[in-house]
Amino acid sequence: VWPPGFAGVKLKERYKVSLIIQAHGYDIYGLPFTNEFWYTRAQKILNKADYILTVSKKNAMYIEKLKVNVPVYIVPNGFDNNMFKPLNKEICRKKLGLPPDKKILISVGNLTKGKGHIYLIEALHKIVKKRKDIFCVIIGDGPEKNKLLKQIERYRLSDFIHLIGRRKHMEIPTWLNAADLFVIPSLIEGNPTVIFEALGTGLPVVGTRVGGIPEIIKSDEYGLLVEPANSEDLAQKINFAIDIQWNRENIANFAQQFSWDVI
């Protein structure tokens, strides 16, 4: 919406062509509602479009709040099912040097406040008081890194949580296939592609009820939902989910509706 949508409006006016804007992320569910200036700007830009695409019903609700009189179509994000597919867990763990006898959690995302990693670390602090067979890998980098490292040190969790920084996109399928559970503790989201990628490998998801996440995890056959910013709820759901015998083939099959071929 901003700034590409604004540029699109100018190009439409100059060349007399149709304009489609995809209202995708923070500039639709966050920025317009910070003050009147951004609200008015987003509203004017979107009302100049011929059609609007967005990635979730939740995002469509925000567009409705902006009083936009343009047709809105919901098209979820997609994933590459040729890359993100089930692989042998034991082989993947051996390749990555991960412990074969642990319950492995994985989280992938930028280390920002909105991704909610502090609540994941708090949840693990609660879990390891009762069980020591948990190992969590957090992939990503960002401004919260030092704060999260200090939190891990303060809770004495360095044997249970590793922040491994960014990894190439082509490496992520191996990490996902090495895990038992994918955790996304976000406080805000649009329609996170990484969930589709995790599901595509057959990995169950524990995610927060924000953005489009509840629109993806509609059944407890594929994962569990938790309240955002609630480490107690997150700890309980992780503890429960980690011991379930998930049908990973069914999960991978469910994900195919979000493959790029379909989307």
N, C-alpha and C positions, 0 to 999 in steps of 0.2 A: 504493500500500500504506500509506504513512504521509504525512500524517495522514488522507486521505480514506477509506482502507480501514478505519481504526479507527472513524471516524464511521459508516461503513456497517454495521459490526458492531453498534453501539449502536442504530441505526435498525432493523436486522433484529430485534433482541431486543425492542424496544419495540412495533413494529407487526406482528410476525410475518409478515414478507415474505421473499422470496428475495433473496439477495445475490450479485451477480457483481462480482468485483474484477479490474481489468486491471492486471497487474504489468508495468509498461512500461519504467521507466528505472533510474536510479541506486539507487532505493529497493528494487530487487530484485537487481541484479547487483553492487552496491557496499555500501550501508549495512548490510545484515544481517551482513556478514562483517567489519565493523570491530571488533566486540566482542560479548560474550555477551548484553549487554542488548538490542542491536538485533536480534541473531539470534533471541532468544526472542520479542521483540515481533512481528517479522514472521511468525514461525512461527505464533504464536497467532492473529493476525489472519487469515492465509490459511486456516487450518484451520476458521475460523468461516464461510467463504464456502460457497456451494452450487456455484459454478463459478468457475474462474479463466481469464481470457484473458491471453495474452501475445503478444509480437510476433515472437519468433524462437525457434528450437530452442535457441539458446545460453541465452536467458533461461529456457526450460523446464528446462534443466540446473541452473540456480541454484535454481529452485523445488524441484527434486528433492533438492538438497543440504539444503534446509530441512526435509526429511521431512514434506512436506505430503500429506495423504490426501484430496485433493479433485480432481475431474476438471479437467484442464488442456487448454485448446484454444489452438492457435497460429493467430493471425490477423494477418498482416503489416500494417504501415502502408499507407496508400493515398495517391494523389495525384490532383489535379484535371487530368484529361487534356484538358479544354476550355481550360485556361490554359497548361499545360505541354505544348506541341506544337511540332513543327519549324517554324521560320521562316527566312527568307533571311538567311544569315550576313553577307553584305556590307552589307545594309540595316541590320541590327542594329549592326554595328560603326560604321557611319557615324553612326547615331543616338546612339551612346554616345561617339563621339570616340575610338574605339580604332584602333590602327594596322592598316591593311589587309594589310600584308606580314609580320606576325609570327605565330608559333605562340603562340596565347593559351591559357593555363591559367586556370581559375577554381576557387576554393574558397569555400564558403559555410558559415559556422558561427561561433558565439560564440568570442571570443578568450580561451579558457581553456586551462589546461595540458593537459586531457584531449583537446583537439582536435588537439594535436600540430603546431601550425603552425611551431614552431622547427625541426622536422625537414624540413618543406617548404622553409623558407628555406635550411637547410643543403644540401639537395639541389640547389636552384637555384644556390647558390654553386659547387657542383661542376660543374653543367651549363654555366654561362656561361663557364667557363674554356676550353671547347672550342667553344661556339657562342653567337652573340649574337642569334639570331632568336627568342628566348623572351621572352614578356611575361606576367606573372602578376598576376591581380587577386584580392585576398582581401576578401570581403564579410563584415562582422560587426564587433562591438565587444565589449569586455570587459576584465577586469583585466590581461590579458597584453599589451595594446596597446603600452604604452611600452617594454616589454622587447623586443617584436618590432620596433618601429621602431629601437631601438638596434642590434639584430642586423642589420637591413637596412643601417643606416649603417656599421656596423663592416665588413661584407662588401662595401661599396660597390655595393649592388644597387638603389639608388633608381631607376635607369633601367630596371630589369627587374621590380620588384615594387611594386605600389601597394596600400596598405591604404585602402579607400575608405569604411569605416564601414558602418553599417546602411543597408539599402535597403528600400523598401516591397515587400511580398510580390508585388504586381502587376508590379513592375519586374524581378523575378528571371528570368522567362522570356526577356526580351530579352538579359540578360547571359549566360545559359546558351547561347542560340542564337548569340551572338557568338564563342563559344569553340571551341577544337579539342579540349579535354580537360578533364574535371572531376577534381579531386584531393581526396580526403578522407583526411588523414594521421592520423586519430584514434588515441588510445591506448585509449580505452574507448568503447563505443557500445551502443545497444540495437538499433534497426532504423531507421536514419536515413531519414526521409522525403525529404530533399534528394537522395538517390541516385535514388529513383524519379522525382523531378522532373527531374533531369538526364537520365536515360535516356528519359523521356517526350519530351524535345526532340531525341532522337537522339544525345545526347552520350555518348561512351565514358567510362568511369570507371577511375581508378587509385585503389585503396583498400586500407586495411590489413586484415589478417586478425584482426579483433576483432569481438565481438558478432555481429550478424546480417549483416554485410557479405559474408562468404563464402557465405552462403545466398542472396544476391542475385546476386553476380557468380560464377556457377557455370561460365561458359564464357568463353574469351578472345575470343569474338565480340562481347562487350559491355564488356570491360575487363580489367584485370590486377590481381592481388593482390600486396601487399608485406608484409614483416614490419614490425610497429609499432616505432617508435623506432629505425629503421634508415635513416638518410639516404642511405647508399650504395645500398641496394636500391631506395629510392624514386627516386633520381637515375637509376639504370639503367632502371627501368621507365618513368619519364616520358620519358626520352630515346628509348626504343624506341617507346613508344606514340604519341608526337607525330608520328612519320613514317609510321605505318600509314595506309593508305587504308580507314578504317572504313566499314562499310555502315550509315549513320545511319538509313536507313529500317527496316532489320532491327532495330536497337536500339530505335527508337521503337515498333515493333510488339511487341517482347518486353516492353516496359514496360506494355503495356495490361492484362496480367493483374493489375497492381497499381493499376489505376484505381479510383476510389471506387465506381463502378458495380459492379465485380466484388467488391471487398472488402466 
